[in-house]
Every structure is written in structure tokens, then in C-alpha cells.
């Protein structure tokens, strides 16, 4: 249904089926490529943020453990 609405909105003409279909497939391919790149970027950003937070937590714990070891001696 969406594809039909898109075809009518860009001026699809009878008899131009192959050419239009070819452009539509290429266009959808480009859209899918950008959507995939965006999803990959979001996942990478999320993992990097989690790794950064884990690093900060490990640094805090390291300082805490060093403080306790220094006071126990």
C-alpha cells in the first residue's frame, strides 16, 4: 500500500513499469543502506558509552580499594 502511494505521489505513468521499478528498488536499497548505517552507529554508540561508564566505575573501585589497603597497613 505504501509503495502504491509513493508511486502515485511521484507521478507513476502506465508503461514506465520497468524503469520505475528499477529506480524504486535502487531508492529502497539506498534507504535501507542508510537505515542500516544509522542502526549500526546507534549500537556502536551505546556500546562505547557502556564501556566508558564501566571504565569510570572500575577506576572508582580501584581508588577505593587502594584507600582501604593503605589504611590497613
Phi, psi and omega in degrees: 000316179297319180295322178294317178296321178293320180296317181290328182286333180263008173086046178297134179242144178297140180094351179254029187300307184295313182297316180294317180297320179297314178295322180295318179294317178296317179297316178295325176297317178295317178298317179296323178296314178294322178296318178296319178296320179295316179296318178298319179297317180297317180295315180298317179298318179296317180293320179295320178296317179296319179294320178297316179295320178295323178295316179298319179295318180294324177294319178296316179296321179298316177298320180296314181292325178293323178296315180293320179294322180293323181280337179284333185290000000 
